[in-house]
């Protein structure tokens, strides 16, 4: 069994309040959970308006499939959320 974790650092241009930031982050994490069946959470930069750190996790028996799923989730954010810029991301296995 493998546990795959993807951490993304996001830049949220034009955000002027924590309320607006949380709305965007919640929308992204909920959609990732629905589209890719991932566990998602905001994990970093909680009080910074224009930066967010989110993590996605999945469990499975095929490491390559888990990696493809997390890469697809990152690509989905880049493609479907023009208001969110992915500064950096990492995928690791435990």
VOPA-477141 format. One record per residue: x, z, y of N, C-alpha, C in turn; residue in three letters. Coordinates in steps of 0.1 Angstrom, whole numbers, plus 5000, padded with zeros to 4 digits. Layout:
N
+-------+------+--------+--------+------+---------+-------+------+--------+------+
: neast :  nup : nnorth : caeast : caup : canorth : ceast :  cup : cnorth : type :
+-------+------+--------+--------+------+---------+-------+------+--------+------+
:     X :    Z :      Y :      X :    Z :       Y :     X :    Z :      Y :  ALA :
...
+-------+------+--------+--------+------+---------+-------+------+--------+------+
//
This chain:
94
+-------+------+--------+--------+------+---------+-------+------+--------+------+
: neast :  nup : nnorth : caeast : caup : canorth : ceast :  cup : cnorth : type :
+-------+------+--------+--------+------+---------+-------+------+--------+------+
:  5008 : 5000 :   4988 :   5000 : 5000 :    5000 :  5009 : 5000 :   5012 :  UNK :
:  5005 : 4992 :   5022 :   5012 : 4991 :    5035 :  5003 : 4995 :   5047 :  UNK :
:  5009 : 5002 :   5057 :   5002 : 5005 :    5069 :  5010 : 4996 :   5080 :  UNK :
:  5002 : 4988 :   5087 :   5008 : 4980 :    5097 :  5003 : 4984 :   5111 :  UNK :
:  5012 : 4985 :   5120 :   5009 : 4990 :    5134 :  5014 : 4980 :   5144 :  UNK :
:  5005 : 4976 :   5153 :   5009 : 4968 :    5164 :  5007 : 4975 :   5177 :  UNK :
:  5017 : 4976 :   5185 :   5016 : 4983 :    5198 :  5018 : 4972 :   5209 :  UNK :
:  5009 : 4972 :   5218 :   5009 : 4962 :    5229 :  5010 : 4969 :   5242 :  UNK :
:  5019 : 4964 :   5251 :   5019 : 4969 :    5265 :  5013 : 4958 :   5273 :  UNK :
:  5002 : 4962 :   5280 :   4995 : 4953 :    5288 :  4996 : 4955 :   5303 :  UNK :
:  4996 : 4944 :   5310 :   4996 : 4945 :    5325 :  4982 : 4940 :   5329 :  UNK :
:  4975 : 4948 :   5338 :   4962 : 4946 :    5342 :  4962 : 4943 :   5357 :  UNK :
:  4964 : 4930 :   5361 :   4965 : 4927 :    5375 :  4952 : 4928 :   5382 :  UNK :
:  4952 : 4933 :   5394 :   4940 : 4934 :    5402 :  4932 : 4946 :   5399 :  UNK :
:  4936 : 4955 :   5391 :   4928 : 4967 :    5388 :  4931 : 4977 :   5399 :  UNK :
:  4920 : 4983 :   5404 :   4922 : 4992 :    5416 :  4917 : 5006 :   5413 :  UNK :
:  4913 : 5009 :   5400 :   4909 : 5023 :    5397 :  4910 : 5025 :   5382 :  UNK :
:  4911 : 5038 :   5379 :   4911 : 5041 :    5364 :  4898 : 5037 :   5357 :  UNK :
:  4887 : 5038 :   5364 :   4874 : 5034 :    5359 :  4874 : 5019 :   5355 :  UNK :
:  4879 : 5011 :   5364 :   4880 : 4997 :    5361 :  4890 : 4994 :   5349 :  UNK :
:  4901 : 5001 :   5349 :   4911 : 5000 :    5338 :  4905 : 5004 :   5325 :  UNK :
:  4898 : 5015 :   5325 :   4892 : 5020 :    5312 :  4881 : 5010 :   5307 :  UNK :
:  4874 : 5004 :   5316 :   4864 : 4994 :    5312 :  4871 : 4982 :   5305 :  UNK :
:  4882 : 4977 :   5310 :   4889 : 4966 :    5304 :  4895 : 4970 :   5291 :  UNK :
:  4902 : 4982 :   5290 :   4908 : 4986 :    5278 :  4898 : 4988 :   5267 :  UNK :
:  4887 : 4994 :   5270 :   4876 : 4997 :    5261 :  4871 : 4984 :   5255 :  UNK :
:  4869 : 4974 :   5264 :   4864 : 4961 :    5260 :  4873 : 4954 :   5250 :  UNK :
:  4886 : 4955 :   5253 :   4896 : 4949 :    5245 :  4897 : 4956 :   5231 :  UNK :
:  4898 : 4969 :   5231 :   4899 : 4976 :    5218 :  4887 : 4975 :   5209 :  UNK :
:  4875 : 4975 :   5215 :   4863 : 4973 :    5208 :  4862 : 4959 :   5201 :  UNK :
:  4865 : 4949 :   5209 :   4865 : 4935 :    5204 :  4875 : 4933 :   5193 :  UNK :
:  4888 : 4939 :   5194 :   4898 : 4938 :    5184 :  4893 : 4944 :   5171 :  UNK :
:  4887 : 4956 :   5172 :   4882 : 4963 :    5161 :  4871 : 4955 :   5154 :  UNK :
:  4862 : 4949 :   5161 :   4851 : 4941 :    5155 :  4857 : 4928 :   5149 :  UNK :
:  4865 : 4921 :   5157 :   4869 : 4907 :    5152 :  4879 : 4908 :   5140 :  UNK :
:  4888 : 4918 :   5140 :   4898 : 4918 :    5130 :  4898 : 4930 :   5121 :  UNK :
:  4887 : 4939 :   5122 :   4886 : 4951 :    5114 :  4898 : 4960 :   5114 :  UNK :
:  4902 : 4963 :   5127 :   4914 : 4971 :    5129 :  4910 : 4984 :   5135 :  UNK :
:  4918 : 4995 :   5133 :   4916 : 5007 :    5141 :  4924 : 5005 :   5154 :  UNK :
:  4917 : 5008 :   5165 :   4924 : 5006 :    5178 :  4923 : 5018 :   5187 :  UNK :
:  4932 : 5019 :   5196 :   4932 : 5031 :    5206 :  4941 : 5028 :   5217 :  UNK :
:  4938 : 5034 :   5229 :   4947 : 5034 :    5240 :  4957 : 5045 :   5237 :  UNK :
:  4970 : 5042 :   5237 :   4980 : 5052 :    5233 :  4991 : 5055 :   5243 :  UNK :
:  4991 : 5048 :   5255 :   5001 : 5050 :    5265 :  4996 : 5046 :   5278 :  UNK :
:  5003 : 5052 :   5289 :   5000 : 5048 :    5303 :  4985 : 5052 :   5306 :  UNK :
:  4981 : 5063 :   5302 :   4967 : 5067 :    5304 :  4963 : 5068 :   5319 :  UNK :
:  4972 : 5073 :   5327 :   4968 : 5075 :    5341 :  4974 : 5065 :   5351 :  UNK :
:  4979 : 5054 :   5346 :   4985 : 5043 :    5354 :  4974 : 5032 :   5355 :  UNK :
:  4970 : 5028 :   5367 :   4960 : 5018 :    5369 :  4962 : 5005 :   5363 :  UNK :
:  4974 : 4999 :   5365 :   4976 : 4985 :    5362 :  4985 : 4983 :   5349 :  UNK :
:  4986 : 4993 :   5341 :   4994 : 4992 :    5328 :  4986 : 4999 :   5318 :  UNK :
:  4986 : 4994 :   5306 :   4979 : 5000 :    5294 :  4988 : 4998 :   5282 :  UNK :
:  4987 : 5008 :   5273 :   4994 : 5007 :    5260 :  4983 : 5009 :   5250 :  UNK :
:  4981 : 4999 :   5241 :   4971 : 5000 :    5230 :  4978 : 4998 :   5217 :  UNK :
:  4972 : 5003 :   5207 :   4978 : 5002 :    5193 :  4966 : 4998 :   5184 :  UNK :
:  4970 : 4989 :   5174 :   4961 : 4985 :    5164 :  4967 : 4988 :   5151 :  UNK :
:  4959 : 4992 :   5141 :   4965 : 4996 :    5128 :  4956 : 4990 :   5117 :  UNK :
:  4962 : 4987 :   5106 :   4955 : 4981 :    5094 :  4962 : 4986 :   5082 :  UNK :
:  4954 : 4987 :   5071 :   4960 : 4992 :    5058 :  4957 : 4981 :   5048 :  UNK :
:  4966 : 4978 :   5039 :   4964 : 4968 :    5029 :  4975 : 4967 :   5019 :  UNK :
:  4973 : 4958 :   5009 :   4983 : 4957 :    4999 :  4993 : 4945 :   5001 :  UNK :
:  4989 : 4936 :   5010 :   4997 : 4924 :    5012 :  5003 : 4925 :   5026 :  UNK :
:  5016 : 4927 :   5027 :   5023 : 4928 :    5039 :  5022 : 4916 :   5048 :  UNK :
:  5024 : 4904 :   5042 :   5023 : 4892 :    5050 :  5009 : 4890 :   5056 :  UNK :
:  4999 : 4893 :   5048 :   4985 : 4891 :    5054 :  4983 : 4901 :   5065 :  UNK :
:  4988 : 4913 :   5064 :   4986 : 4923 :    5075 :  4994 : 4918 :   5088 :  UNK :
:  5006 : 4912 :   5086 :   5013 : 4907 :    5097 :  5006 : 4896 :   5104 :  UNK :
:  5000 : 4886 :   5096 :   4992 : 4875 :    5101 :  4980 : 4880 :   5109 :  UNK :
:  4974 : 4890 :   5104 :   4962 : 4896 :    5111 :  4966 : 4902 :   5124 :  UNK :
:  4977 : 4909 :   5125 :   4981 : 4915 :    5138 :  4986 : 4905 :   5147 :  UNK :
:  4993 : 4895 :   5143 :   4997 : 4884 :    5151 :  4985 : 4877 :   5157 :  UNK :
:  4974 : 4875 :   5149 :   4962 : 4868 :    5153 :  4955 : 4877 :   5164 :  UNK :
:  4956 : 4890 :   5162 :   4949 : 4899 :    5172 :  4957 : 4898 :   5186 :  UNK :
:  4970 : 4897 :   5185 :   4977 : 4895 :    5198 :  4974 : 4882 :   5204 :  UNK :
:  4973 : 4872 :   5196 :   4970 : 4858 :    5201 :  4956 : 4858 :   5207 :  UNK :
:  4947 : 4865 :   5201 :   4933 : 4866 :    5206 :  4933 : 4872 :   5220 :  UNK :
:  4940 : 4883 :   5222 :   4940 : 4889 :    5235 :  4946 : 4879 :   5245 :  UNK :
:  4957 : 4872 :   5242 :   4963 : 4863 :    5251 :  4954 : 4851 :   5254 :  UNK :
:  4946 : 4847 :   5245 :   4937 : 4835 :    5246 :  4924 : 4839 :   5253 :  UNK :
:  4918 : 4850 :   5250 :   4905 : 4853 :    5254 :  4904 : 4863 :   5266 :  UNK :
:  4915 : 4869 :   5270 :   4914 : 4878 :    5281 :  4924 : 4874 :   5292 :  UNK :
:  4920 : 4865 :   5300 :   4929 : 4860 :    5311 :  4933 : 4871 :   5321 :  UNK :
:  4925 : 4882 :   5322 :   4927 : 4893 :    5331 :  4937 : 4903 :   5325 :  UNK :
:  4942 : 4901 :   5313 :   4951 : 4909 :    5306 :  4964 : 4901 :   5303 :  UNK :
:  4975 : 4906 :   5307 :   4988 : 4900 :    5304 :  4996 : 4908 :   5294 :  UNK :
:  5000 : 4903 :   5283 :   5007 : 4910 :    5273 :  5022 : 4910 :   5277 :  UNK :
:  5027 : 4922 :   5281 :   5041 : 4923 :    5286 :  5050 : 4923 :   5274 :  UNK :
:  5046 : 4930 :   5263 :   5054 : 4932 :    5251 :  5046 : 4936 :   5240 :  UNK :
:  5050 : 4933 :   5228 :   5043 : 4939 :    5216 :  5052 : 4940 :   5204 :  UNK :
:  5050 : 4949 :   5196 :   5058 : 4951 :    5184 :  5048 : 4953 :   5172 :  UNK :
:  5053 : 4949 :   5160 :   5046 : 4951 :    5148 :  5055 : 4958 :   5138 :  UNK :
:  5051 : 4969 :   5132 :   5059 : 4976 :    5123 :  5051 : 4980 :   5111 :  UNK :
:  5058 : 4983 :   5100 :   5052 : 4987 :    5087 :  5057 : 5001 :   5083 :  UNK :
:  5048 : 5008 :   5078 :   5052 : 5022 :    5073 :  5047 : 5023 :   5058 :  UNK :
+-------+------+--------+--------+------+---------+-------+------+--------+------+
//
